[in-house]
Structures are given as C-alpha cells and as structure tokens.
Amino acid sequence: GEKNGGFDVLYHNMKHGQLATKELAEFVRERAAVEETYSKSMSKLAKIASNGSQLGTFAPMWDVFRVSSDKLALCHLELMKKMNDLIRDINKYGDEQVKTHRKTKEEMVGTVEAVQALQVQSGHLQKSKEGYHTKCLELDRLRKEGAPQKELEKAELKSKKAAESFALYIEKYNRVGGEFEQKMSESAQ
C-alpha cells in the first residue's frame, strides 16, 4: 500500500493484541461480578418469598416467586461460572499470544528492517527526484532567458550532478526494494 505501511499495521496489531486481550478479560471479569451480585440478590429474594405467609390466597404466589427467584439465581450463578471459565481461556490465549509475539518478533526482525530501509530510501528518492526536477527547470529557465554562458555551464553542471544523484538513489531504491520483496515474501510464507 501507500508508503509500504501494511506490514507495520499488521505488526502493530500483533503488538497491541496483548493489551486487547487484557481489556477483554477485565470486561468479562466485571460482567461475571455483576452476574454474581445479581445471583446473590435473587437468592435473598427467594428466601424472603419462602418466609411469606403460607396461609391465605397468596400462598401459591409465594411459591411461584420463590421457585422462579431460585431458578433465576441458579441461572446467573451458572453464567458467572461460565464467564470465569472464559476468563481462564482468555488468559491462556494471552499467554500463548505473548510467546507467539516473541517468536514472531525474532523471526521478523529482517522484514522490519527491510520495510524501514525501503521507507527511508523512498523518502531519499523522492527528495532527489524533486531536486533533479528543480535543477532541470532552472536550466530551462536560464536557456529561455538567454543567460550568460558561465551561468548556463554552472546550471548544466548542477543538473548533471542532480541526475547522477537521482540515478544513484534509483539504484539504491531498486536494491532495497528487491530485499524488501524477498523479506516480505518470506514473511508471508
């Protein structure tokens, strides 16, 4: 892509995956705490319902409230347990992610360096191209204005040096680009 930043984006996402894993685990932990609190509250309500009067017309309602509150409390307690299992799985994934990141970081050092070298050479090439273009425009302007021969020779010399420099940067860019392609190909494999 533009500025050859795709590898950097992937590498950055991999590096920050650990933080994302911790944030997810913390969220699930908070959610499990909420479920536990809700389960305890429903259990208290079930006890209150069981203490209700067993005489009179509301006796069947007290049983319904007690049973439904108990069942709901058990459901939320089970959900809390499953979330705690999920937290363990997320933490395990995070540990594996750290190991994989270390391994990948060691394996991709060459690719990271190749990407950085290509970006640097791309910047140098662009500056050299602009410098060459500026020198050529200056030479053309002097020719059109009918500048003295001495000034024309100076401008021609500067233009020639800029062309040589530009050619050198093109060669360096192509060499670094070849290394970049090789490293990216290896990394993609």
Disulfide bonds with the S-S distance in Angstrom:
none
